[in-house]
Amino acid sequence: MKGLSLETIASACGGTYVGDPSLLGREILGVAIDSRKIQTDFLFIPIKGARVDGHDFIGQVMESGALCTLSEHPLSDVSYPYIQVSSTTQALKDIAKYYRTHLDIKVIGITGSVGKTSTKEMIASVLSQKYHVLKTEGNYNNEIGLPLTIFRLTEEHEIAVLEMGIDHFGEMHRLADIAQPDICVITNIGYAHLENLGSREGILKAKTEIFDHLGPDSCVILNGDDDMLRTISDVQGNRPIFFGIDTAAPVFASHIEDRGLLGTLCRIQLPQTSDAPEISVTADITIPGKHMVYNAMAGACIGHLLGLSKQEIEDGIHALTPVSGRNHLIQTGYLSVIDDCYNANPASMKASLDVLSSAPGRTVAIMGDMLELGKDEKALHYEIGEYAARKGIDLIICIGELASEICRGASNTGFGTKALHFDSKEAFLENMPSLLQKGDTVLVKASNSMKFPEIVNALREFYA
């Protein structure tokens, strides 16, 4: 980090500096909200959580070498400097916004109901062929995680690829205010977070709040095969760039060859820009699933816009590797496990079932509850069961209260699919040895709070 002195920080967050005036010009070397991650000359921002208040660790982090801390209340009898603010959470966002604004860097913001992470990974993989790229890691895509990601930017970085996740109205507006994206990508408008956003129309409204803070020279890239996104014809006087398979779009994929669990081959056509001619790239996508073609189109489009050559774009697509919990194929020697258990909603469930159905041999889907789906949650789970049966999945294992509807939907289709329901992970794990066979391909997927990585780990250990 560079350029964040204690005086600048206090000004950026509207705080009051308390301490030795001679330290006001000192610059911090990093920011942390976790006392365990404090390093010498870091700024500590204590956040009040549901169970832990970071303020309780201020003394400890200052002894560990932090340069300064924020605080929501006066600190008595201390020798170290601190900046008093009304809200440390808001101060975190204010300081990050200031820091981003003063960085000479191009920012790509990615949102959507499904595929944000895999699209982010694809775009970063492509751009890394030419630029020094920082990307969002893990689930650092919300109003706490996004600022912390921005604080990781250094003078060496040329591009930031930022995932932006929301589940309430107004959140995207606040995230975009911090990130100030130059390029915006929206993957799709699905059925995630219906509990708070009400409908797909509500989701579209919430996601497109990202447009609130786009600059005059910004670019918007949208999935043209999404019926909701296709209705957007103008963003601040500029026409979006659409990509797609099923619709006529400036960026489109053709000659698609599904290689099952080995991935997909396709050709991506990229239009002429002010800086580059029209080109066609051959995309060798090593991660399975038709949805990865959409990710590759987004990555290729941005690479083309930012001056990458045909070879660099192709190399970046091929270099993509899966993230744990995101369509990650694991070979145990006994089973093939598709670890896609980071999160789930109806669209991502169907996409994962599509991948599973392409596998050779017997297919098994271990599925759990999908949360935050609102009043239609039971019907949406039932529909997934029907879909799995129609895709020819041989064994459907459903875990959790809502997942009982997946089981019911699969059983009622008349396709003869075997579907089982367990109330808990523990109940399934007790029966697991009798359910799975050598050579099975097993999909594991549920909402994050179901903690299905425990099942993935059990499969890896038991069938190693």
Stockholm file with secondary structure:
# STOCKHOLM 1.0

chainA/1-464         MKGLSLETIASACGGTYVGDPSLLGREILGVAIDSRKIQTDFLFIPIKGARVDGHDFIGQVMESGALCTLSEHPLSDVSYPYIQVSSTTQALKDIAKYYRTHLDIKVIGITGSVGKTSTKEMIASVLSQKYHVLKTEGNYNNEIGLPLTIFRLTEEHEIAVLEMGIDHFGEMHRLADIAQPDICVITNIGYAHLENLGSREGILKAKTEIFDHLGPDSCVILNGDDDMLRTISDVQGNRPIFFGIDTAAPVFASHIEDRGLLGTLCRIQLPQTSDAPEISVTADITIPGKHMVYNAMAGACIGHLLGLSKQEIEDGIHALTPVSGRNHLIQTGYLSVIDDCYNANPASMKASLDVLSSAPGRTVAIMGDMLELGKDEKALHYEIGEYAARKGIDLIICIGELASEICRGASNTGFGTKALHFDSKEAFLENMPSLLQKGDTVLVKASNSMKFPEIVNALREFYA
#=GR chainA/1-464 SS CCSCBHHHHHHHHTCEEESCGGGTTCBCSEEESSGGGCCTTEEECCCBCSSCBGGGGHHHHHHTTCSEEEESSCCCSCCSCEEECSCHHHHHHHHHHHHHHTSCCEEEEEECSSCHHHHHHHHHHHHTTTSCEEECCTTCCSTTHHHHHHTTCCTTCCEEEEECCCSSTTHHHHHHHHHCCSEEEECCCCSTTHHHHCSHHHHHHHHGGGGGGCCTTCEEEEETTSTTGGGCCCBTTBCCEEEESSSCCSEEEEEEEECGGGCEEEEEEECCCSSSCCEEEEEEECSCSTHHHHHHHHHHHHHHHTTCCHHHHHHHHHHCCCBTTBSEEEECSSCEEEECCSCCCHHHHHHHHHHHHTSSSCEEEEEECCCSCGGGHHHHHHHHHHHHHHTTCSEEEEESTTHHHHHHHHHTSSSCCEEEEESSHHHHHHHHHHHCCTTCEEEEECCGGGCTHHHHHHHHHHTC
#=GC SS_cons         CCSCBHHHHHHHHTCEEESCGGGTTCBCSEEESSGGGCCTTEEECCCBCSSCBGGGGHHHHHHTTCSEEEESSCCCSCCSCEEECSCHHHHHHHHHHHHHHTSCCEEEEEECSSCHHHHHHHHHHHHTTTSCEEECCTTCCSTTHHHHHHTTCCTTCCEEEEECCCSSTTHHHHHHHHHCCSEEEECCCCSTTHHHHCSHHHHHHHHGGGGGGCCTTCEEEEETTSTTGGGCCCBTTBCCEEEESSSCCSEEEEEEEECGGGCEEEEEEECCCSSSCCEEEEEEECSCSTHHHHHHHHHHHHHHHTTCCHHHHHHHHHHCCCBTTBSEEEECSSCEEEECCSCCCHHHHHHHHHHHHTSSSCEEEEEECCCSCGGGHHHHHHHHHHHHHHTTCSEEEEESTTHHHHHHHHHTSSSCCEEEEESSHHHHHHHHHHHCCTTCEEEEECCGGGCTHHHHHHHHHHTC
//
